Every structure is written in structure tokens, then in C-alpha cells.
Amino acid sequence: MATMSAGTGVRERLHDSMREFRRPLVDISEDGFLHPLFLQRYIAIAALAVGSVVFGTFPASMPVLIIGVGYTANAVAHVQAKRTGQAPTWMHLTDMLGVLVFPAISPEIAVPAALVMLAVVSLAASVSGLGPALLTTAVGTAGLLLIDLYDPLPDAALLIAGFAIAALMIATAVGQLAAVEDRVRRRLNTVVDNLDAILWVRDPADDRFTFVNQRATTMLGWAVEDWLAPGFWLANVHPADLTATTETVGRAVALGIDHEVSYRFRAADGHWVHLHDRVTVSVDGAGSPTALQGMSIDISDRVQIEHRVNQYADIVDRIDQALIVLRLEDGDDGTGEALRLRAANPAAERLMRRDLYSLIGSSVEVAFPALAGSRLRDRLAGVVERGVPLRVDDLIVQPADADQRVVTLRAFPLPDRSVAISLQDITDAVAASEALRRQALYDGLTGLPNRRLFDQELHKAVRDAPGRGQRVALLMMDLDQFKEVNDALGHHVGDQLLRGIGDRLTREFDQALVARLGGDEFALVLAGDVSEDDALLVAGRIRDTLSEPFLMDDVRLQSNASIGIALFPEHADDVPALIQRADVAMYMAKRSGTGAAVYAAEHDRSSVERLTLIGDLPDAVALDQFEVHFQPCVDLRTGMPVRAEALIRWNHPRLGRINPDQFIELAELSGAIQPLTRWVLREGLIAATRWRAAGHQVGLAVNLSVRNLYDPELVPYIAQELSISQVPAGELVLELTETELMDDPGLAREIFTQLGDLGVGTAIDDFGTGYSSLTYLRDLPLREVKIDRSFVSEMHRRSEEFTIVRSMIDLGHNLGLKVVAEGVEHADDLVLLRRLGCDLAQGFHLAKPLPLDELLVWLDQYSAAMVLPSEAS
């Protein structure tokens, strides 16, 4: 490899040496030198012909021979030089041989001939370089020696030696000059051609270019010949700029002053380029312009940037949103830092109803007095220091002499220790949109993130934690003795207490996610370099914060919470498991009375089995481990079955038959509830299609989980499956338990309304086991309520349950709802329910949950008289 590199270096040096050897002093291809050169040669040949007649004793044919041979050779050399741009070496040798003819014929003119031979050597060195000059010198010296041998020349030795020495000096000197000139020329050409600008010379008389550098061809695509053509410049200036440009140039040229001008110029491909010319006007002694020497710079990018900047400036000035720029600077006393106003658009002045322009340079407290002493000023300074954007919703601003406005403040860092602030006025139409967004993601009572937003943010924190090398701590908290507050002082006081707790938690932990999950259950999420000890310290702060008394309607209340802690990834590797582990820890804290506890596997008695079921749930549908049983529901007026409720069963390959009570909660925690519910819906509608095809006009009931309500595709999926099965939408009833309904009544109202628009019926299941407001029952688009079996199964033995059932039936009917009694296990229950006017009933007395094939047999054999005894009996 080293040998190859050395060989390459030698070849390059030889090549450079040969180039130096052949370098001419004058490049005959440039500046129109070629044609004058050969014209002079034609004249010199003619002069030799004349001289041969006047000054020598030459034959009469000598002039004709000189003219014929000389002109022919010169013409051939002229053509070759035009084609190659270089004078051929043979031309100099021919010149030398032609001159040697004279002393060969007439030795007495050897001295003049030697002088002409020196001129030939000089020309060779000038136009062809050192090598051809030396070759020509050698031919001339050899020729003189041969002539002297044939016919001695006068003072031959002195003549020949003088010629050889003089010729060598001329060739060497001219060659060195050529080398120096070439290096200077190449350096200058490199500089000129590499400039990111077009250098040009233009004749002011006709605006014709007489010179352009190589950049002119690469920048705009025009060939040099195009640039030098008459009228080229004027023909390619943009028509809209032509008049102003020519007038500016014309005035400057007339005054003989240097000037600058910008205009658009057409490139060879037709697009327009913005050029900026800096022009020097050369004048003669009389002050008349003789040449324009200029430099054209492509400023297209700058023009576009300026255009965008101007557009942005116009947008900032015209946009109907307040924009403010603050800068964090040293304070006036040099001891601290102050945020100072640096810019404000007209919309900000309109919002604040004051002249902000005159306040530029003032501190933010002077420009916006409402921020004086507030934490918002520190948070804005934090945006500069930490480079983290800030958003503050529902910020109140008080314009001068005007009603206060509600704005959304967004702040983001700018260079030079500055922060940009936008104030979006949401008081009117935008306020309504923001309210809807908050209603979907925030708890209406406390203003804290609700379960939906909590779930989204917790998933995001768990997803991002591994890549950032972080951990996530989940603190689940349940208030102690909250039920006693509700029972003793009423729910309005309980609501005030919840709001107060939310406010304290938000103030104390404004950098963490604090959410209300429902009822008296709250959660707090910590992400970062957090340990069990850190989480326990936070739990202690929570308990300290809540332990300070609350003043509610002149009553001092003291609250506290049991807090369970679980960490990702130590205790769980996904969100559902993390929530479950935090729940386990919370109940451990409540049972032990410690107030706070970290999850420990030994305290989770069913952890192994639960983990097994959670791990097996996602694949159970694909492995065909689930089956659906159907329990008929009978119309108590006609005695005929009107609907069958779909009830799922899990045939686990190792644990055997598992009841829904054991795995539905796990499906909700793990996220498997969505595909599981869809599977039950699909299988139930397929079954309904079969029994309807067999002539039984019986509908279908399917249970929903509150987690299904968070599925944005739930309603479209139900519509699609109804369309496929051809089961009328009115024959499908979807049930949600009362307890789950109260987890998020707003969301339930939204989804139930969409289902009602679809024609699907909705019902409250297990009615009476939870706490539901009559307002929700009134406003929800319900078709039915189902009285929980715990009341129905005892009503024939206990008068209290009978009274409760009768009240529930009356309440349901007064609200315009049908009432279903579930858990009917005795014939006496049916008699009582019919007497109370209950609409529908289901239970083991009528039929237990049956596989589809057994249900079809039951429907075929069913008789109302078999199950509905008369009241007289």
C-alpha cells in the first residue's frame, strides 16, 4: 500500500513538472489575443518576403516561397490554435527553420537572422511555455552549427554561442514569468470564481456585460456567451422591477457615484432570483462613466426570511390574542432578578385596557400589578430557568376600569433568558369549550383530574419512565370516617369537605398529579427519582395536610386518609397491576391503622391466584375458555319471557369453573374488560339471532362495566354488531350497576344518551345497593331499574324488605321506568311482586342461567302456568 502511494506521488509530481514545463506566459485563448497574434504573424511573413528582395541576394522565387509556405503554415496553425486554445509546438519549429533558410542562403545576414531567431524563441516561450522554447532554441542552435559546417558564417563561434546563451536566458526568464503569472492568475481566478457572488463589468453605454466570473453560470444557469450578448441584462430583469431599477442605475451612472440596487432577475430555468448589486462607476478625466464594475449577491433567502418576519410581525400585531414577552434581568438594586416587560402586542393592550408600550422595560409587577406577590411570577421565572413550558388555566385578570376576564396563560421559554406568554381569553365562547373539556377530564366537585385523566396520565408516566431511568409511585388514599360526615351532617357538608381536601392537596403538591377517582377516593402520582421512603414521606405530608381542621358551617371537622403505596417497576410492571397493588396496600393501611403502607406480596393473600388470572385473561377469549349462559326474564303481567340476560362463565384449564365475581374486577383492572365485553355482546347477539329464528321473540340483556364507558368505540361497535345480527336495537338492554354508575354519572349520561339515540335500552342494575341521586335517575335516559336480589329474596319473610321493594317499585314507576326484580327464588315472591305492580322478574324460581342449547329447550317447553301461580293459590 505504501509503495502504491509513493508511486502515485511520483506521478503527480511528474505531472506538475510537465505542466510547469509547458506553461505559457500568455493564454492566447483569452481576452481576444489569438487573432491579433496571428494577424501580426501574417504581417511579419509579408515583411520577410519584402526584406528578402530588398536586403539580400536571394533568388527571385524567394518572396513567393516565403509567402506561400509561411501563409499556409500560419493558417494551419491559426486553425489548430482556435480549436485547442494553444499555439502548436510545430509552429515555432517551422518559424525557426524558416528563418534558418536566410543565413543558409546568404551567410552575411546571419546576425539579423539570429536576432529574428531570438524573437521566435521569445514567442515560443510566451505562448507555448518553457519546453517548446527550449526545443526551439535547440533546433536554432543545431541549424546554425549545420550552416556553419556547410558554409562558414562570419564570427560563427561568437554568433552561435551568443544566440544559444541569449535564447536560453529568454526561454528561462519568460518561463519563470509564465509560472509566476499562472500561479497568480489561478489564485485570482479561484478567488473570483469561488466568491458566492457574481462579479461583472458592464458597459454603461448599452448595459452590455463585457466580463462575468464563473459564478454567473452556476448561480443562474446562463452560459457566459448569454451574459455577453447585447441586451441580456435588460431582457431578464423582472418587468415589475425594470423601471425602478433602470432609473436608480441611470441616476447613479449620470452622477458617476457608486450605488446599490435590488431587483429580481430571471434564471435560466425561468424562476426569479432576488439579486442585490453593489456597483462601482469608473469615470474618465472628464467625469464621463466608462465602465460599471459590480458584484451581484443572491438575497432570495434573506428576502424570504424578511417576508416571513414581516408576516409574523403582522400576525402578532393583528392576532386577536394577547402576546407578551418578558425577560429575566438583574434587579435595580443588583441583589436579585426581575422579570421585565420587553414586548406586547395590541391585543394584550386591549385585554389589559392600558398602554403597555410605554411600560416596556418596567418590572412585571409594575406592568401587571395583579402579579405582585403572587406565585405566578415565580413560576414564570421558573420557565426561564428550567426551560419547561407552563400552562395556567382559568387565570383571572383585572383590566383597568373593566370587568375581570378569565384567560388561559401559556408560557414557553425563549432565547436570551426570555419567556413568551399568550393570554387566551376564554370568558365567552372559548370558555364554554374549555368547560366541556374540563367536564370530561376533571372532577366536577373538586376540580381535580378525574379517573379518565388520571388513567391517561398514569399510563403516560409508566410508559415514559423506563426511557428516562425513572420510577413511578402511586399513592391511593381513602378518607377515614367520611361516611359518618355524610350521615351526620348531610351530603352538602361532605361535598364541601371533599372540595377543601382537593384544594389542600393541590396547593401542597402542585408539581404532582392529584386526582379524585370517585367518592372519597383520591390518588397521587409521583414520577422521577422516587423511592419507597420518598413516597412514605409524601404520605406523611398528606396526612399532616389533612389533619388540620376544616371549618364547615361553623363545625370544625378533622379528616385523615389511609394511604396505599405501590411503585413501578418494583411492585408492578403495568398500570392495572400498579393500581391493584396500591389498592391492596391501602386496605392494609386501613386494617392495620398505620395510616400508610407500602405494598407487600405477603399481605396480598390472593396475589398469586389474582396474578395468574390477570395473566391468563388476555388470551382466554382466543383459547375459547369463556362461555355464555342466559337467564330468562319474565313479564309478570303476561307470564311470557321477554328477555334473556347474558352471563359469562370462565372454564379455566387449571382452576376450573370461575364465577364472574372472581374475574370481572380483574378484567377491569387489567384492561381486559373491553375485549371481554365485546365478546359477550357479539356472542349474545348471535344467540339472540338463533332463538329469534326459532320463533321466540325474546330480547337480550348484557351487563356493562363502568370501564366500558371510557371506550370511545363502544357505541359504534354496538351499532355494527346490531346491523350484522339483524336484532332490533330495541330488543337489546345494557345494564350498569348503581355503584358503578355513581363513579362517573356525567360520562354515564353521555354514553346512555348515545345508546338511546341508537334505540338501545339502558338499565340500572343492583338498584338499592348504592347511593344515587334522584337527579341522576331523572336525567339519565333509562328504560329500567333492577331491584337488587338482596331485597327481593327476603321480601316474603321480612316486612322491612317488602316495604323497601314496594318503595323502589313506586319510585321507578314515578320516574317513568320499568322495574325488574332479580333474585326471585320463591313462588311467594312472584305473588307479592305482581301485587305490587312490578313489571319483570328473573331468578332461580323461573330459570337458572342456561347454556344456549338448554335455553332453546326451555323456551320450547315454557308455560306461564308452570311458574306463575294465581294470587288465590
KASULVEN-V635992 format. One record per helix or strand of 2 or more residues. SS is the DSSP state (alpha for helix, beta for strand). FROM is the first residue (numbers start at 1). TO is the last residue. If there is no record, write none. Layout:
# KASULVEN-V635992
ss=SS from=FROM to=TO
ss=SS from=FROM to=TO
This chain:
# KASULVEN-V635992
ss=alpha from=2 to=22
ss=alpha from=33 to=54
ss=alpha from=62 to=84
ss=alpha from=89 to=105
ss=alpha from=107 to=128
ss=alpha from=130 to=150
ss=alpha from=156 to=194
ss=beta from=198 to=203
ss=beta from=208 to=212
ss=alpha from=215 to=220
ss=alpha from=224 to=228
ss=alpha from=232 to=236
ss=alpha from=239 to=255
ss=beta from=259 to=266
ss=beta from=272 to=283
ss=beta from=289 to=298
ss=alpha from=300 to=318
ss=beta from=322 to=330
ss=beta from=337 to=344
ss=alpha from=346 to=352
ss=alpha from=357 to=359
ss=alpha from=364 to=367
ss=alpha from=369 to=371
ss=alpha from=375 to=386
ss=beta from=390 to=397
ss=beta from=405 to=414
ss=beta from=418 to=425
ss=alpha from=429 to=441
ss=alpha from=451 to=468
ss=beta from=471 to=479
ss=alpha from=482 to=489
ss=alpha from=491 to=508
ss=beta from=513 to=518
ss=beta from=521 to=528
ss=alpha from=532 to=547
ss=beta from=550 to=552
ss=beta from=555 to=557
ss=beta from=561 to=568
ss=alpha from=575 to=592
ss=beta from=596 to=598
ss=alpha from=601 to=603
ss=alpha from=607 to=620
ss=beta from=626 to=635
ss=beta from=641 to=652
ss=beta from=656 to=658
ss=alpha from=660 to=670
ss=alpha from=673 to=693
ss=beta from=699 to=703
ss=alpha from=706 to=710
ss=alpha from=714 to=725
ss=alpha from=729 to=731
ss=beta from=732 to=737
ss=alpha from=738 to=741
ss=alpha from=745 to=758
ss=beta from=761 to=767
ss=alpha from=774 to=779
ss=beta from=784 to=787
ss=alpha from=789 to=792
ss=alpha from=799 to=814
ss=beta from=818 to=822
ss=alpha from=827 to=835
ss=beta from=840 to=842
ss=alpha from=852 to=861
ss=alpha from=864 to=867
